[in-house]
């Protein structure tokens, strides 16, 4: 299906809260194309603020919040659907990430998603691929971030394989070049650590093969600039150029004395770790040449956002693939989704759901029975587990948890604790979405294409009222009995269901 792009010109933006730097890109959609209006970048070094307990220290949080306040001034007027903000490795790891994210969202004025390493890799590839010729040749894309390194093999705009490794320029530099000292022993340890991290993915990736290799991120760009300055990078970055840079870095002895053209003072403290990762990647994967690519995670976010604003949301495709993988009864899931949409139409603005919550509710309707692939007993729990712990392209961690909560809560006891653990702004809409899903499933218990009654629905805080046509419930005693059971479940969770 061709992508239906928004007709009117729109301003969109993407913000990448990386482990080393925060990046923002603002663009305008004109004739289906993205035209960059503004770019901002600040070196925040979020990963350097992780203490021994895995918590972000106050200094790194302060740097991040001050940066986000500046970014927020630029994008605060944008509609929520026109902006995506994602956190990566450090926010995946930080034990106090939830508290920090609440403060970060207040500073920025927009919600922040935390994405998995696999999703980060997919978006990086998307950003790079849109700046390369659209040919059928397979390519390898490598991105060295502050806390993780992504490796992607893909064709055109589609990844074939994605890997996210737990090593980055900041984490590697802190671990093996403490206080900025660059020693042969530290280099050997960093190089060995990188090779060990690459070992499990080396054979699978090399088996796929590729015609060209591209590198993204500030670390690769800085290394590429340094290689050109010493006359070794005119034909792309090569292993011999990397070895020469390694020797110069070791000769400096300390990051304060590191002088390489193209490497800024801010980049120098993390360059040794990034260089060790790149050398190890060349050796492990047999890379002969790497070209520095335009585009990275933030550009990938913009192109993904363009798909959401059009008619090609990758999350819908992911949902469809999950249904096929777990042999979902599509006829029943479509009945439940139709009923959900009918109920939403009844509520209109009273439903209290935003556009994204409506999407997630409809995807939950399609997926609510995937747990049947494991067992009928407690299948709602099985389905929730599969959703929360699978790699789901397009979905953030928060979206997966919400989707899993809806599937978990579509039958039996209402899982009140799941919604109480959510941020307050999200919990209200999530609870209402779950009530609508429960009702839609209940009304389709017969699993047949019968026309449902024209009912009236009202929702107020923790009360759901349903009015059926006169005598309809008398003619459908099983539905009346199901509603009575549902009322007891909801009463136990502090809510009320009234029907007549």
N, C-alpha and C positions, 0 to 999 in steps of 0.2 A: 504494500500500500504506500503511495507517495506521501511524503510529509506535507501536511497542510499547515503552512506557516501563518502567523498572525499578520493581518493585512496592514493594520495601522502601525506606524513607527513607534517603537517602545524602547525605553532605556532599561537595560538589565545590568546586573553586577554579580561578581563572584568574589568571595574572600576565602583565602586558604590560610588557616591558622597552623602553619607548619611548626616543626620542632625547633627550627633555627630562625626562620623569618616568617613574618606575616605579609601576605600579598593581597592586593585588591586590584581588580580590573573592572572598569566600567565601559560598557559598549552600547551602541544603538543598533537596533534591528531595522535595516532598510532593505526592502526587496528580498527578504529572506536571508540577508547576509549580515554578519556581525562587523560593525565598524567601531574600533576602539576609540573611546573618548578620553580615558584617563587611566593611569596606572600609579599605584602607590606601593612602596615596599619599605618595611622596617625590620631591622635585625633585632629580634626580641630575645632569642636564645632561651626559649621556654624549656627545652630539654635540659639545659644546664641548671635549671632550678629544681630538678627532682632530687630530693634528699635520699638518704640511705633507707628511709621507710617508704619510698615511692610517693612522696607527697610534694606538691609544688610549694616552694618557699615563698615568703612574702615579697621578696624583691622581684622574682620573676613574674608573680601575679601583678605586681604594681606596674612593671614595664608593659605587660600585655594589656592591662585595662587602660592605661594611658594611650597606648596605640589604638585600641578599639574606640576610644572616645573620639580620636581624630578621624578614624575611618567612618565612624557613625555620623559625623557632621556631613560627610559627602553623600551618604546613601539613606539617611533617615527618612527622606521623603518618598522613597521608592515603595510601591506596593509589595507586600510580603512575597507574592508569587513571582516577582521579578528579581529576586535576590536569593542566592544560596551561599551559606556560610558553613564551612566544614572544618572540623578539627581532625588531626591525624594522630600519629604515633604517640606523642607525649600525652595527649588527652585520652587516648585509649588506655594508657598505662597508669596515669596519675590516680592515686587512691582518693584524693579530694577533688576529683574533676567535677563532680556534681555541684558542689558549693561554688567552685570557681566559675563554672558555666553560668550559673544564675547571675553572678555579678557581671560576667562578660556580656550576657544578653542585655542587661540593664545599660551598660556602657555603650553598646553598639546600637541598641534599639531594635534588634532583630533576633529571631531564634537562631541557635547554632546547632548543627548536626555533628555528631561524631561518627566517622565512617570506618569500616574495617580496612585492613591492609589490602584485601582483594578488591574492594570497591575503589580504594585509592589508586591501585594499579590500573583498573579499567578506565578511570577518568584521566589519568596521566596519558594512557595510550590514545584516548579520544582527542586530547588536546594536541598531542604530537602529530597524530595522523592527519588532522585537518590542516596541517601546515606542510604536508608532504604530497608528492604526486599521487593521484588516485589510481595506482596501478595494482596489478595482482601479485606483485612480488612480496614474498613474506619478509618481515623485518623484525628485528629485536630492538626493543626500547628499554633503556636503563635509566633509572632516576635515583640519585643518591640524595636522600633528604637528611634532616637533622637526626632523626631517630630510627629511620627505616630505609631500606633500599628496595625499590620495586623493579622487577624484571618482567617484561611482557613480550610474548611472541604474537604477532598479529598479521592480518591481511586486510588491506583497505582500512575500513573503520571498525573492524571487529577483532577483538582479542581472541587468540586461539588458546593461549595459556597465560595465566597470571600468577606471579609469585611475589610475596612481600616478606623480606628478610629482616630479622631483628638486629640491624646494624645501620648506623648512620654516621655522618661526619662529626656531629656533636658527641654522641655517645662513645664513638670509637676514640676520638681525641681525648675526651675526659678519662677514659679507662686506661689508655696506653701512652699518652703524652701528658702526664699530670703536671699542672702548673706551667704548661707550655714548653717543657724540656723535650727536645727532639733527640733521641739517642738511638744507636743501632739496635740495642736490646728492645727498646720500645717499638721500633719499626718492625722487628721480627715478630714480636708478640701480636701487634695489630694485624700484620699480614697473615699470620697463621690463624688468628681468630676469624678473619674474613674468609679464608679458604675453607675453614671448618663450617662456617655458616652457609657457604655456597655448595658444599659437597652434596647434600641431599637433592638439590635441584639441577645439578650439573648434567647428569646423564639424561633425564627427561627433557630438558630444554634443548640440549645438543641433538637429540634424536629428532626433534621437530625441524631443525634446520632453518636458515634464513639467508637472504641475499645481501642485506645491509643492516648496519647497526647504528642506532641513534641514541644520543645521551641528552637528558633533560636535567634541569635544576641548576641552581647557582654554582654548586660545586663543580659540575662538569663544565659549565661555561667558563669558570675561572681557570680550570686546568687547561681548557682549550686555548684561552687567551695567553696563558703562560707558555704553552707549547709553541704557539705561533711566534711569540716574542724571542724565543731562543732558536727559531728557524727550524723547528721540528714538527710543526703542526699545519703546514700549508695544505697537505693532502689529508686532513683529518687527524685525529689523535691516534698515534700508533704506540705499540708497546715499547719501542726503543725511546720514543719521546718521554713516555712515563718513567722509564728507568733513569733518564737524564734528569728529569724533574725530581725524582726520588733522591738522587745523589746531591742535588743542590739543596733540597730541603734538609737532608741529614747534615750537610756541611754548615748550615746556618746554626745548628745547635739549639736554637730557641725561637719560638714564634715571634718574639720581639725583634729578632734580627733577620726574619724571613723577608727577603726583598725579591719578589717576582712580579714582572709586568703583568697587569690584568688581575692581580690578587690584591684586593683592598685590605686596609688595616683591619676592618671588621671581619673579613673572611679569613685572614691569616690564622687565627687561633684554632679553626676547625679544618684547615686545609690538610694537615698531615693525616688525620683519620680518613678524610674523604679520598685522598690520594691512595692510601693503603687499600681501601675498598675497590677502587677502580683498577689498580694493578692486579689484585687478586681476581677480579671479574674477567679481565683480559686473559689471564693465565688459565683459569678454570674452564672458561667457555670457549677458548681458542679464538678470541676476537683478534682480527688482524688490523681493523681500522674502525674508528668510531667517529661519526660526524655529530657536531653539536646541533641540536634541533631547536627550532622555535616552538613555543607552545609547551605547556606543562599542565599541572593539575588545575589551575585556575581557568585556563582556556578550555580544558575538558569540561569543567563545571558549566561554563557558558554554553557550550554546544549541547550538553545534556539538558540544560534549562531551556534551550531553544526547542528541543524535542518535547519537553513537558508543555510548553506554551502552544506548541502545534498539536499534532495528533499522534506522536510517537514517543510515549513515555515508556522507558525501558522497564519500569516497574510492572506495567501491564503485561509485557512480554515475559517477565520473570514469573509472574503469577500464573500465566498460561502454561509455562514450562513445568511449574510445580504441580499443577493439576494433571498434566500428562504423566509426569514421573510417578505420581502416587495413585494414578488411575481413579481420579475423582469422578463421581457420577455427575457429568456436566449438566445433564438435564435438571437434576435437583438443585445444583448450585446456581443455575440460571434462574430457576423459580424463586429461590430465596433472594437472589440479588434483585429481581424484578419487584418482589414484595418490599424489600428495603427501600428501593427508590420510590415506590408508591407511598410508603409511610413517611418518607422525607418530604414528599410533595404535600402531604397532609399538614405537616408541621411547619413547613416553610421556614421563616426566620425564627420561629419559636423553638425549632430543633436545637439551636445553639451550636451547630457544627459549622466549622469553616470548610473551605473547598478541599483542603488536604485531608481533613478528617472524614469527609464524605468519600473521597477516593479510597482511603484505608478501610472504611466500613464496607464498601462494595467489594474490595479485594478479600476482606475477611469472609464475606458471604460466599465468594467463590471457593475459598480454601477451608471452610469450616469443617469439612469431613475428611481432610487428608489423613488424619490419624487412623481412619479405618483401615489403611494399608498395613498397620501394625496389629491392631486388635480392636474389636468392638468395645470391650470393657475399657472405660475411661479414655475413649478415643479423643475426646476434647483435650485431655492432658497430653496425649501423644502428639496430636497436631500442633499444640502450642510449643512443645519441645522442638519439633522439627523446624518450625518457623524461626524460633529464636536462635537456634544453633546452626542453621544452614548459611552458606554464602549466597546472599540474594542480591544480584546486581541491581543497582539503582536505589536500594534501601539503605538508610542510615541505621545505626544501632537503635536510636530512639524509635524509629518507625517499625523496626522489626519487633521490638519489645511491645509496642502498642498493638501491632497486628497479632502477635502471639497472645496478648491479654484478651483481645476480642474473641479469638478462637477458643481459648481456655474458658472464657466466660459465657459461651453461647448456650450452655445447657447445665443442668444440675444446679448445685449451689453457686450463688453469685460470689466470685472471688474478690471480695471487698478489699483485702490487703493489697492485691496487685494494683488497684487504682489509688489507694492511699499512699503508695510509695512513689507515685508519679508527681512531677511538679504540679502545683495547684492549677496553673493555667491550662495544663493538658488534661488533668484528671476529670474536670467537669464534662468536657466534650467526649472524652473516652468512655465515661460511665454511661452517658446518654446513647452513644453509638452502640454500646454493648446491649443496652435495653432493647433498642430497635432490632438488633440482630437476633436476640432471643425470641422476640415476638414474631419475626419473619420466619424463623425456623419452626416455631410452634404452629403457625398457621399453614405450613406446608408439610405437616406430618404425614399426610396421605400420599405424598410423592406422586401426585397425578396433576395433569394440567386442567384443573377445575378453576372456574372463575371465583375469586375471593369476593367476599361481600364488600359493599361500600361502607366502610367503617369510618368513624370520626375519632381522631386521636388528639389528645392534649397532654402536654408534658410540663410540669411545674416543679422545679427543684428536684425533690426526691419522690414525686408522685407521677404515675402514668395512668391516664384515664382513657378507656376504650369504650366507644358506644357502637354497638352493632345494630343492623336493621331489626325492626320489631320481629320477634319470634325466631330470629335466625339461630340464636344459641339453643333454643328449645329443640330445633331440628338437627342440631349438631352437638349432642351431649358429650362426645369425646373431647371436642374443643373446649367446652365449658369445664370439663374435669381437668384438662391440661392447664387452663387459665387459673383454676383454683390452686393447683399445685404450684404454679409459677408465683402466685400471690404469696404463698407461704415461703418460698425461697427468697423472694425479695423482702418480705417482712423481716426475715432473719438477718438480712443485710442492711436494715434500717431504711428500707424504701417501701412504697405502697403501690399496689396495682389495683385499680378499680375498673370493673367492667360491668356492662349491662346490655 
